[in-house]
Amino acid sequence: MRPSARIVTLGLAFMPLVLAACRVDAGGGAVVQCAPAQGVNMAQADALCDALRAEGPDGGLRLRVLATGPATLSAQLDRVTDQGDRPGQRMDFNVMDRDLQPGDFTSFARDLLRHGLPD
């Protein structure tokens, strides 16, 4: 493989990490960083980030989507401040009798905001 092809291949390999670190406006000036872990379902991670953004949280937050599956989500909501990041609690959302539905992402986003933020 030529050196230029290696550079392009390496750049493409890191592109998901670059895209995952992008910031989206969460309304009211609040910023939510969406940071899905490697190997998660990106459609589900994006849906959870969109649901969190729709809730309009205050202040800078980082949503780390840790795991996804047809009937499960795991995530952590960290507070991002000038003094440093404050990690929240890892929370899991599981559905027993069906696959995840669009409303499940909204419910989980609300739960993360209510119970998963650090004090």
Phi and psi restraints in degrees (value plus and minus 20) as a CYANA .aco file:
   2 ARG   PHI     -88.6   -48.6
   2 ARG   PSI     133.4   173.4
   3 PRO   PHI     -77.4   -37.4
   3 PRO   PSI     -59.0   -19.0
   4 SER   PHI     -87.1   -47.1
   4 SER   PSI     -55.0   -15.0
   5 ALA   PHI     -87.6   -47.6
   5 ALA   PSI     -55.8   -15.8
   6 ARG   PHI     -84.6   -44.6
   6 ARG   PSI     -61.3   -21.3
   7 ILE   PHI     -84.0   -44.0
   7 ILE   PSI     -63.4   -23.4
   8 VAL   PHI     -84.2   -44.2
   8 VAL   PSI     -63.7   -23.7
   9 THR   PHI     -82.3   -42.3
   9 THR   PSI     -63.7   -23.7
  10 LEU   PHI     -83.9   -43.9
  10 LEU   PSI     -61.9   -21.9
  11 GLY   PHI     -82.0   -42.0
  11 GLY   PSI     -61.9   -21.9
  12 LEU   PHI     -87.2   -47.2
  12 LEU   PSI     -52.3   -12.3
  13 ALA   PHI     -86.2   -46.2
  13 ALA   PSI     -52.4   -12.4
  14 PHE   PHI    -111.6   -71.6
  14 PHE   PSI     -24.7    15.3
  15 MET   PHI     -78.7   -38.7
  15 MET   PSI     -61.8   -21.8
  16 PRO   PHI     -79.5   -39.5
  16 PRO   PSI     -55.2   -15.2
  17 LEU   PHI     -87.7   -47.7
  17 LEU   PSI     -58.5   -18.5
  18 VAL   PHI     -85.6   -45.6
  18 VAL   PSI     -65.4   -25.4
  19 LEU   PHI     -87.3   -47.3
  19 LEU   PSI     -54.1   -14.1
  20 ALA   PHI     -88.2   -48.2
  20 ALA   PSI     -44.9    -4.9
  21 ALA   PHI    -108.0   -68.0
  21 ALA   PSI     -15.9    24.1
  22 CYS   PHI     -88.7   -48.7
  22 CYS   PSI     134.3   174.3
  23 ARG   PHI    -124.6   -84.6
  23 ARG   PSI     123.7   163.7
  24 VAL   PHI    -144.1  -104.1
  24 VAL   PSI     122.2   162.2
  25 ASP   PHI     -91.6   -51.6
  25 ASP   PSI     110.2   150.2
  26 ALA   PHI    -124.6   -84.6
  26 ALA   PSI      -0.6    39.4
  27 GLY   PHI      59.0    99.0
  27 GLY   PSI     119.7   159.7
  28 GLY   PHI      48.6    88.6
  28 GLY   PSI      -1.6    38.4
  29 GLY   PHI      63.7   103.7
  29 GLY   PSI     -28.2    11.8
  30 ALA   PHI     -91.5   -51.5
  30 ALA   PSI     127.8   167.8
  31 VAL   PHI    -139.4   -99.4
  31 VAL   PSI     113.1   153.1
  32 VAL   PHI    -136.3   -96.3
  32 VAL   PSI     101.3   141.3
  33 GLN   PHI    -112.6   -72.6
  33 GLN   PSI     109.2   149.2
  34 CYS   PHI    -122.5   -82.5
  34 CYS   PSI     100.3   140.3
  35 ALA   PHI    -150.5  -110.5
  35 ALA   PSI      59.4    99.4
  36 PRO   PHI     -92.0   -52.0
  36 PRO   PSI     122.7   162.7
  37 ALA   PHI     -91.6   -51.6
  37 ALA   PSI     139.0   179.0
  38 GLN   PHI     -82.9   -42.9
  38 GLN   PSI     115.3   155.3
  39 GLY   PHI      72.7   112.7
  39 GLY   PSI     -25.0    15.0
  40 VAL   PHI     -99.6   -59.6
  40 VAL   PSI     140.0   180.0
  41 ASN   PHI     -92.6   -52.6
  41 ASN   PSI      94.1   134.1
  42 MET   PHI     -85.7   -45.7
  42 MET   PSI     -52.0   -12.0
  43 ALA   PHI     -84.7   -44.7
  43 ALA   PSI     -61.7   -21.7
  44 GLN   PHI     -89.6   -49.6
  44 GLN   PSI     -60.0   -20.0
  45 ALA   PHI     -82.6   -42.6
  45 ALA   PSI     -63.5   -23.5
  46 ASP   PHI     -84.0   -44.0
  46 ASP   PSI     -59.4   -19.4
  47 ALA   PHI     -84.4   -44.4
  47 ALA   PSI     -59.8   -19.8
  48 LEU   PHI     -88.7   -48.7
  48 LEU   PSI     -59.8   -19.8
  49 CYS   PHI     -84.6   -44.6
  49 CYS   PSI     -62.7   -22.7
  50 ASP   PHI     -82.5   -42.5
  50 ASP   PSI     -61.0   -21.0
  51 ALA   PHI     -84.8   -44.8
  51 ALA   PSI     -60.2   -20.2
  52 LEU   PHI     -85.5   -45.5
  52 LEU   PSI     -64.2   -24.2
  53 ARG   PHI     -80.3   -40.3
  53 ARG   PSI     -58.1   -18.1
  54 ALA   PHI     -86.2   -46.2
  54 ALA   PSI     -44.6    -4.6
  55 GLU   PHI     -94.1   -54.1
  55 GLU   PSI     -33.8     6.2
  56 GLY   PHI      44.0    84.0
  56 GLY   PSI      33.4    73.4
  57 PRO   PHI     -88.0   -48.0
  57 PRO   PSI     135.7   175.7
  58 ASP   PHI    -112.0   -72.0
  58 ASP   PSI     123.0   163.0
  59 GLY   PHI      61.1   101.1
  59 GLY   PSI     149.3   189.3
  60 GLY   PHI     -96.6   -56.6
  60 GLY   PSI     110.0   150.0
  61 LEU   PHI    -153.9  -113.9
  61 LEU   PSI     132.2   172.2
  62 ARG   PHI    -142.8  -102.8
  62 ARG   PSI     100.0   140.0
  63 LEU   PHI    -114.1   -74.1
  63 LEU   PSI      96.2   136.2
  64 ARG   PHI    -124.1   -84.1
  64 ARG   PSI      88.5   128.5
  65 VAL   PHI    -104.5   -64.5
  65 VAL   PSI      93.6   133.6
  66 LEU   PHI    -112.6   -72.6
  66 LEU   PSI     -54.5   -14.5
  67 ALA   PHI    -176.8  -136.8
  67 ALA   PSI     128.6   168.6
  68 THR   PHI    -158.2  -118.2
  68 THR   PSI     138.6   178.6
  69 GLY   PHI    -183.6  -143.6
  69 GLY   PSI     156.3   196.3
  70 PRO   PHI     -79.4   -39.4
  70 PRO   PSI     -50.4   -10.4
  71 ALA   PHI    -150.4  -110.4
  71 ALA   PSI       0.0    40.0
  72 THR   PHI    -168.0  -128.0
  72 THR   PSI     127.8   167.8
  73 LEU   PHI    -157.4  -117.4
  73 LEU   PSI     122.7   162.7
  74 SER   PHI    -153.0  -113.0
  74 SER   PSI     113.6   153.6
  75 ALA   PHI    -173.0  -133.0
  75 ALA   PSI     144.8   184.8
  76 GLN   PHI    -157.7  -117.7
  76 GLN   PSI     116.7   156.7
  77 LEU   PHI    -131.7   -91.7
  77 LEU   PSI      95.2   135.2
  78 ASP   PHI    -125.4   -85.4
  78 ASP   PSI     126.5   166.5
  79 ARG   PHI    -112.5   -72.5
  79 ARG   PSI     108.6   148.6
  80 VAL   PHI    -125.1   -85.1
  80 VAL   PSI      97.6   137.6
  81 THR   PHI    -148.1  -108.1
  81 THR   PSI     150.3   190.3
  82 ASP   PHI     -86.2   -46.2
  82 ASP   PSI     -46.4    -6.4
  83 GLN   PHI    -103.6   -63.6
  83 GLN   PSI     -24.4    15.6
  84 GLY   PHI     105.7   145.7
  84 GLY   PSI     149.6   189.6
  85 ASP   PHI    -100.5   -60.5
  85 ASP   PSI     122.6   162.6
  86 ARG   PHI    -138.5   -98.5
  86 ARG   PSI      87.6   127.6
  87 PRO   PHI     -90.6   -50.6
  87 PRO   PSI     121.5   161.5
  88 GLY   PHI    -113.2   -73.2
  88 GLY   PSI    -192.7  -152.7
  89 GLN   PHI    -101.9   -61.9
  89 GLN   PSI     121.2   161.2
  90 ARG   PHI     -91.1   -51.1
  90 ARG   PSI     112.1   152.1
  91 MET   PHI    -146.3  -106.3
  91 MET   PSI     125.1   165.1
  92 ASP   PHI    -137.6   -97.6
  92 ASP   PSI     123.3   163.3
  93 PHE   PHI    -147.6  -107.6
  93 PHE   PSI     100.5   140.5
  94 ASN   PHI    -148.1  -108.1
  94 ASN   PSI     121.0   161.0
  95 VAL   PHI    -136.9   -96.9
  95 VAL   PSI     112.4   152.4
  96 MET   PHI    -111.2   -71.2
  96 MET   PSI     -55.4   -15.4
  97 ASP   PHI    -130.3   -90.3
  97 ASP   PSI     -13.3    26.7
  98 ARG   PHI    -184.4  -144.4
  98 ARG   PSI     153.8   193.8
  99 ASP   PHI    -101.3   -61.3
  99 ASP   PSI     145.1   185.1
 100 LEU   PHI     -80.5   -40.5
 100 LEU   PSI     120.9   160.9
 101 GLN   PHI    -134.9   -94.9
 101 GLN   PSI     142.3   182.3
 102 PRO   PHI     -73.6   -33.6
 102 PRO   PSI     -58.5   -18.5
 103 GLY   PHI     -85.6   -45.6
 103 GLY   PSI     -44.6    -4.6
 104 ASP   PHI     -85.2   -45.2
 104 ASP   PSI     -55.9   -15.9
 105 PHE   PHI     -85.8   -45.8
 105 PHE   PSI     -59.6   -19.6
 106 THR   PHI     -84.9   -44.9
 106 THR   PSI     -64.8   -24.8
 107 SER   PHI     -81.3   -41.3
 107 SER   PSI     -63.5   -23.5
 108 PHE   PHI     -87.5   -47.5
 108 PHE   PSI     -59.3   -19.3
 109 ALA   PHI     -80.5   -40.5
 109 ALA   PSI     -63.1   -23.1
 110 ARG   PHI     -82.5   -42.5
 110 ARG   PSI     -63.2   -23.2
 111 ASP   PHI     -82.7   -42.7
 111 ASP   PSI     -60.2   -20.2
 112 LEU   PHI     -81.0   -41.0
 112 LEU   PSI     -62.0   -22.0
 113 LEU   PHI     -88.6   -48.6
 113 LEU   PSI     -56.8   -16.8
 114 ARG   PHI     -96.9   -56.9
 114 ARG   PSI     -61.4   -21.4
 115 HIS   PHI    -141.2  -101.2
 115 HIS   PSI     -31.9     8.1
 116 GLY   PHI    -121.7   -81.7
 116 GLY   PSI     -28.4    11.6
 117 LEU   PHI     -98.0   -58.0
 117 LEU   PSI     125.7   165.7
 118 PRO   PHI     -88.5   -48.5
 118 PRO   PSI     133.1   173.1
